[in-house]
Each structure stands twice: as C-alpha cells, then as structure tokens.
C-alpha cells in the first residue's frame, strides 16, 4: 500500500513536470518543424545535417533548434546573411526546428551513409516535415553510422553512456585481425577486462554477470567465441554499440552494472557484398532489397578454419583436435506502409573444441520479431517477441570413465514498448514486458553400463514481468530532467525441488513444488532520475543521475576468466536478488564544436546481497548449488576522465579511470572487507587513428591497467611429500600490471573497378611482446627439497596478422 | 574424478591456446607459523604414525622443520590409550606401539602437546575421527584405451554402502606404492551409487610412457579400499587443487585447506578401516 501511494505521488509529480514550457514567437516568422528518420527502419536519425538555402534573398535565421533557442533569441539580433547556407542538425530524436522569415528556400538534409534529401519550400506558414532518408550502398570504410549530434555529449541526459560505431571499431588494431565489439569496448573509461583474452568484462567494478548484453533486444548470455578470445558479434553486421555504465534506461534492466546494446544493420537499398579473409576466420555479408522495394534483407556469416590446418601439424595432441566457431546473423525487414514495419532478426553461433575423447560444444541462438507502428509523427509502438538460448554440452570418455553433460538457459519475452514525442522538449516512453526463463543447470549422464545414477541438477523456471515509464523534459534552455520507474516482478515457478540449508551450506531439508506453482515472488521498484544542466557557454554541461537496479539471475562462476561453462541460476528461496544504487556526476565540455570532447565523471555504487561463493565451492554438477552461495555488501567508486578528438586526420581518445571495488561477505575472508576480483585502481587507454593519405591509415591502441587482485600463498605446510599452500587474506596481492601496445596499418588500393573495393589490414598485437600474466602458479621443485618458485603463464606475445577485406 | 575429467578438458583447451610460461619473482611475507600434524590410525595391526612439523614462509628455501620433543596419545571412545613415542630415526615422527589397531565403530581422538609459542606452557592440539566399515573389493580389472598414448585403467568392483560414503584407494605394483604422495591420492564418493553394486570403478590411469612406475605383464597390483570421513575426502581434494594451482578459466579462488584440529594446528588426523585386494596384471584379460 505504501509502495502504491509512493508510486501515485511519483506519477503525479511527473504529470506536473510534463506541463509544457511555453514561449512566444514573432508572427513575422514561420517555423519549419521537421523530423528525420531512416526510411527503412523509421529510426530517428540524430545529427542529420539540415541546410537551408534562400534563393538570392537575404536570409534571416532567428532560431535553429530547440536547444539553441536561448543562444539565438537572447541576442535579439537577426543575422542577415546573403546567399549563404545555414542550418542545423537534428537532435537525438531526429527532430529539428528552423524559424525563418517568409520566402522561398531549398532544404537539404544529409546524413552519412544516406542519400541527400532536397526539397523546395515556399515558407508562408508553419510547416511540418517528415523526412525519410534512404541508405546509400555501404562503402567499405569511413561510415560513421552512429555519428552523434554535434553537442550530443553536452545534451544527452544519460550519464556514463559510451557509443562506438562499426567504423570506429573497425579502425582499432585487433588480435589476429578479428575486429571485435567487446574488445573495442575495453578501451572505454570504466571498462576493464577480467583476464587476458576473454570477452568477459567488468564495468565500474562490477562482475561480468552484472552486464546485460543485448543483441537486437535479445539477451546474449555468453558473448564469447574460442573461450573468449573473440566475441560473438560479427562487426560486418553490427550497426553500433552503446554501453550504459549503470544509468540503464528503464526500458531495460535486470543487471546491476551495465547494459551493452548491440544493434545490427538492416539490409541496404541495393544488393551488395562485403567480406574479409583473415588468418583465423573469413566472413561474408550479403544484403539487398527484394524487387517489391519493401523487403530488405541481410545475411552475414563467419567461420574460423583453424581446424582445417590442424591435421598437417605432426603432433598427435593437435592433429585430431576439433577447433572452430561459426556465427550467422540474418535480418529481414518488411515495410507494409510508411507507418508499419515488421522485422525479423536471428543470430546463431556455435563453438566446438575437443578431441576424440573429449569435446565441448557451446553457443547462442537469439531471435526477435518486431512490429513497429507509427500512429503519427509523435507516437510509436513496438511489439516484440524475443527469444534466446545458450547451451553448453560436453562429453568425455577416458576408458571406463564416461561423462556426458548438457546444460542450457532459455528465455522467451514479449515486449510492448511505446515512445511518445509530446514535443521536442518532452518525450515519454512506457511499456510492459512478460517473459519466462528456463534454467537447465546440468544433466549429467555417465554412459551405459555405469553404476552411477545420472545427475540432474534441478531444472528451474521463473517468470519475469516488468512495467516501466520513463520521461525526459527540457524544463528551460539550460536544464533537462530525466526520470523513470521500472517495476519488476520475479516469480519462481514449479515444478521444482528446493533445498533448505544449514549455516555451513549442508542440505537439511527438501521441498517439492508442483508443476506451475508459484513458490517465491519478488517485487522491486527500480526508480531512476537524472539531469543535465547546460552551462551558458553552450559548450559545457553538468550531468547527474541516480539509479536503483535489481538483478534476479546470476552466474555460478567464480573464475576470473571467461569460460564457456556458464551456469546461470535465479534468485529464489535461498538466494536473494542483488541490488545496486549508483550515483553519477559528470562534467562535459566540447571544444570547437565537436572537434574535441572532454569529460570527467564520478561514480559511487553500493551493492546489497551481492554474491560470492564459499571457499572450495563445487559449482559444477552440484544439485545443491545455491548452498554454495554467500551474499553480502559491496561498493565501487571512481573517477573517469576522457579526452577525445573527433575530426581531422588524427582522431582518437585518451581515457583514464581511477577506481576501487570492494566486497564484504560473511564467510569469506573471515568476514573482513576484500578487494573485488575486478578492482583496477588505474586504467589508462590511448586509441589513435591517423588517416595519412587516401590509401594509408594507421591506428594505435595502448592499454595500461593495474594487475588483478589475487590471493597468493604466504606460507606452506608439508604433508605426504607435498607442499600445501597457506594463504593470507582474499585478494591481498596483485598480478603484475598489464600493458600492451597494438598497431595497425590499412592500405586501400586505388579502385580499378568501380564495383570492387578492397583493403589490406596489417596489424601487430602486443608490439613489444609484453608477457602479461594470465596465470601465476606455484611450483614445488621435486629435485630440490625445500625449493618452491612462482611460474607465470602468458598467452599472447607479439602477434602479427593480415586481413583482406572486400566489398562489391 | 569428475574434476579430473574437467581438468583434462581444461588442459586440452589450454593446449589449443598460445601459451608460454616463465618464472617470476613474487615476494609474499609472513611472520606467522603454525604447527602441522598429520596422523593416521587404521584397522591394520602395526605402529601407526603421527608427524609433527611446522609451516614455513612459502618461498623459504629451507626444508620443512619437524618438531621434536612433543608428546601425545590416541584415545578411543572405549577409553583405550595408545601412547605415541618419538622416533629415534625419523625426526618429527611419533609412533604407537606396533600391536595397535583401530576398530570399526569406535571414535578416536589424537592429543598432541607441545610448547609451540615458547611461553613455557604446552599447547594441546586435538582431532577426532570415527572408523566406518569398508566394503571388500571383489575384483580388479583393467581397461585399455588411447588418449595420445595407450593408457591402462585399473578398476575395482565392490558393494557400496547405503549411506553416504567416501573412499580412498591406495594402489601398489609389486608392493611399491604408486599413489605415494598426497597429489596422487585417489579418493571418490558413492554419490549416485549408494547401496549399489559398483562395477569397474576406475581408480587410476596408468601411462607407461610417462609414469615413473611402469605396469608390466604379471606385475602384482594391490588396491586397498578405505572408507574415510568427508573431512578427509575434502582435505585431499582441496589439497590437490591447491597443489596443482588453478587456471583462470575453470578454477575457483585459492583458499586454505580445512583441518579437523582444535587448538590452532593445521593438518588432519584420520582413522579408517581398510580392505585389500590384489591380482596379476594380464594384458589380454
């Protein structure tokens, strides 16, 4: 009841805030209200360039766009310009507004990667325009598909959001030439890898399972290929990636630390093919539109081919090995009318590695079908059915010892999302979702003839329903408020076998729940509020946000590296949901338009019920898995600095993060506070790209991070001929600091064929062959009694690679 | 054994990677030192041994310091006392008389006394265990398979108890102990097999190309089955994990190995009943 009252009060508060801010206009001028969208997807295009040309008459511009009103109107002066182009750019909702004196004008709207739109206008009244841009054929390079509005960094209300376009990602030097979305994200402030060569990452001191990774709205539970050396995202199919470092829009949720939103491309207007041949894998993307001009399609695939070369290696251990991955992205989009579109997106990927006697298969399948409907220029709805499946299978056979393991996790979610653009100053979003999770943590069979009973870790089902409301209001020329509330309901559903545990995690009782019975319910309101205050100098802003997030499912994995053996389990009678509150405050400054962007952000996160596992926890094939879970408190705080150069021959950024992440959980480290495994006090990234000539460009990455916290032995005891380590406190020491320099050069030969374009990419990973510790082990020298030493394993010394990319 | 399979696969995974190793200097310091006691009492009639040593800093280049001058005894739940006598030949080793044996169904407590912190007052360290019945091994068989090279897999068949049980299975070829260090101990549970007849349970994988002790035709293979406590089973598995070290993909964070001693000592005192079975190794059987 109290929660209901609070919600009502909050809603009324929002309604009050939604009262429109009005201002006067002079009658001698008329306004062009416009909205720029992608013709195919209806997606608003931010930063489209709108140019107005007044034919041989003097042009007076009194206003450009909503956010610029203050700047122009406050001066009270009309700027008289003769025969000059003037204009503006669309905001993040694709909207723009131009107030002009009556007259004849030519309007031009352009956007990188799209055909330019031109329209003659006789301005004698206020007019509304809906401008639909069509995609041009993708060029091989230089497409900044997610170009940002000139002052996007200053204006956008979300704190801690980072964006990378496909083109930016492609420019970065990469391991074995495999361009990778997640590896690119690791160069952003506040983001750190959990271990060399893994796709698991930590955001602002959180654990990898606190990151929600979405591929076209579908959750990807394990985003790694080849044990994490590469991610599942084929950059050819990716349009852009956004990383929300805690200030997750209310539309999504379920994770404490971040949301990585990866969106794939729609098919182009004309048939085209893009591909690449690399050392590890090759890829091909085909896209086009059907003759009806209403249905676009795209299919992109990759396959590694290390396995094809293994038989020529004379070592038995290698020549019979199976080692490959593949993935496929397929998108089909059909436009029924200007207002209705149906989109189907599918991803399927799989890894296999093993030998005759043992093999691991794992992979993801995600799919979504979405109907977008525009009621009018202001109101849009999307109805989506989204599904995802992650599976892990393993078999091993050592003589009489056989084991066949199968585990999986599946989700199906129905989403209804709505966006209402009340005005250029006020927007709302609201919707509901309803979904079901199927957990199959592990079915283990020991083969025919085995006297062992198969192990079936209890399967679980859970329902998750959410309703959300979010809004953004520009209250005046300086201050914009953002707010949202997400209500989530999580229910454990039978058939289920639930254990009760004593303090030591030993099973003391078992309860059986019938099929379909709801046996545990959690309800959590997740409020958020944020603001942006744009300073009068128009080049700076201050932003702040508060978020309360909840997480109902988590990973049963306490290794520091990414592993294919991901076992997810849900909150329930024995495991409470995890909560996090995050406060962020940032200062953002642009120099010379968007040429240089500077930012500084402070954050503080407080975790409740954050989980860890008992010492020596057995997480694999353990029926009583939740008995191994311990929960407690944690916090993370830090400062993120970034300086970015966006234009010119030399582009790139430098980022530095100073942070700390700690946990305090009864039962671990004698109940004393300890460093989280993902604590990285110092994290420096330098990314640079230099377009030397039309043919040659060069890129550089440099990364430096403090070594991961680790637990080292301080003492030893000898029993039965072996030295057994004795450890100090959890994570009291650190691995050696990690640093690495990567370089790449791209050569684009002169085009001899109008259709065929190509480029060669030469890259060197770890140029100075730094031996970065992946693992430190402690060895007892059997030949020298009393002697022990530490041995470090490192994965990647200097690795050169070459990739050939083409497009026709 | 499940973990062994997973470890094997993990190793396979690592083989697939580009990885290199090198020694590095790490400095960890501790001024703390703990007593370490390891004692075993079985149903065999013999002199049973307790070793008493102390811990060292991990990177110390000294050999383990054993403790002399301690005293102790083993007390049974029926009131018997088996006094321990310090060995004249083996430093830090304390033995019962050679006619001592444990009995199934009895609880035994080890008491050790020593002034470890040099304050002229003896500290007492105690640990207790219970002797459970151990099933007889009915047969030993051998499987052969190839994983890069030919492997020989000795397997045992026996009737498992109906309660939760943990087993230790030391093995010897021609009376030479193969599982002669803690890292080679073979321990397993009857999880999923309680009350069942366990057929051909593999207890070891012999690789004649690599192993320092070879198994040849007509060699005598002796396997001893012992029913041990869960605490000892965990002590062995935890120790093996910490001795081997972990890799970041599959392992859990390092943690101290448990103990059943009270008074601040590390190590373990265990009691168990044992049954032995032996056979000749025949390649073609």
Interface residues (C-beta under 8 A of the other chain):
Chain A: X195 X197 X227 X229 X316 X317 X318 X321 X323 X353 X354 X355 X357 X358 X360 X394 X396 X397 X398 X399 X400 X401 X403 X446 X449 X451 X452 X453 X454 X455 X558 X559 X560 X561 X562 X563 X565 X613 X615 X616 X617 X619 X620 X621 X677 X711 X712 X713 X714 X715 X716 X717 X718 X719 X720 X721 X722 X723 X724 X725 X726 X727 X728 X730 X731 X733 X736 X771 X773 X774 X775 X776 X777 X778 X780 X785 X786 X787 X788 X789 X790 X791 X792 X793 X794 X795 X796 X797 X799
Chain B: X1 X2 X3 X5 X6 X8 X9 X12 X13 X15 X16 X17 X18 X19 X20 X21 X22 X23 X24 X25 X26 X28 X29 X30 X32 X33 X34 X36 X38 X51 X53 X54 X55 X56 X57 X58 X59 X60 X61 X62 X63 X64 X143 X144 X145 X147 X148 X151 X153 X155 X180 X181 X182 X183 X185 X191 X192 X193 X196 X197 X198 X199 X200 X201 X202 X205 X234 X237 X238 X239 X241 X242 X243 X245 X246 X247 X248 X249 X250 X251 X252 X253 X254 X255 X256 X257 X258 X266 X267
